[in-house]
Amino acid sequence: MSFGAEMKRFLMLLLLFSAGDLLVQAQLPRIGPAEFPHLVSSARQGKSESQIQLGLAYQYGIGTQPDLQTAEYWLKSAARYGDPHAQTQLGLLYLQPQFRQTHAAQAMQWFLRAAASQFAPAEHNLGMIYLHGIGTPQSDDQALRWFRKAARHGSLQSQVYVGSILLKSSDPETRAEGFATLQRTAEQGNGKAMNFLGYCYHKGNGTSPDMEQARRWYQAAADAGDPDGMHNLSVLYFTGQGVQQDRARAFQLNQRACDRGDRGSCATLASAYLLGEGTSRNYALAYQFALTAGLDEKFLTFAGAGLAPEKKVQAALEAERWQHEHAFELSVLPQ
């Protein structure tokens, strides 16, 4: 197989239907350098909300330089006094690569402490831990238990996962319940549920295959800002399934999804630039998006062959900028 043919196959392998799995964390604070000293002062006075905001500021370098040890200090200060937001965020911090090897068990303990307050984000994250087997044996049953709890406490995101797990069942009635759960959640405006519902119609999972409904729900998810909906809609346009084939539109959808922090779509862009699929061939951009997506050395070697050293340096800087810009989204992906 030629490398070009291999890349075409690789591109198709990237056109997958991911769940876009994210753990849930607090919203990022908006802190300028002038406001930072006031936040520090408030945190030192024992105000838990300020301690959480300061922990997030140090974790992501907002208004200051990133410092994970200091982030841990401030999050733990609030978590020790029973704040479930802080307990959940501290658990997430302990799942990051810098802490995970030594602190994964502590992450679960902090989520459990927050879940004791019926805090839906912590319950959702426990579901994610069991769903992916993060620091504990994988268990759909345990994941479903925690997602159901979080859904009862108001998490639409958890309702999506309840539906998706039920759809794995061999029992038709259970699959029907899963489909109905996703449909109900999608109709409430949840982009992730819309994407899953599109996938159900695309593959005939829990319902009969219907490409028009698949397109409709993928489009709705994309319009709601869901990067998986954008990516999966791009699959239809790339392959011409249920729509008129339009690879330029598929490329544009992947651009939008990559801009929202979806690494899989960035990988698709790398292949599109390498092969000239839906856009002009551009080896420098293929190399840049390959770095962004973390593709393997074989791809980088092929895309980077003949590139001037300064082009490679510029591509690396752009990839680093993207990673910094999307540090928030990347930090809550199961790893």
Protein Blocks (a to p, Z undefined) as FASTA:
>chain_A
ZZklmmmmmmmmmmccdehiacdddddddddfklmmmmmmmmmnopaklmmmmmmmmmno
poiacdfklmmmmmmmmmmnopaklmmmmmmmmmpmklmmmmmmmmmmmmmmmmmnopak
lmmmmmmmmmnopoiacdfklmmmmmmmmmmnopaklmmmmmmmmmmpmbfklmmmmmmm
mmmmmmnopaklmmmmmmmmmnopoiacdfklmmmmmmmmmmnopaklmmmmmmmmmnop
oiacdfklmmmmmmmmmmnopaklmmmmmmmmmnopoiacdfklmmmmmmmnopafklmm
mmmgopafklmmmmmmmmmmmmmmmmmmmmmgcZZ
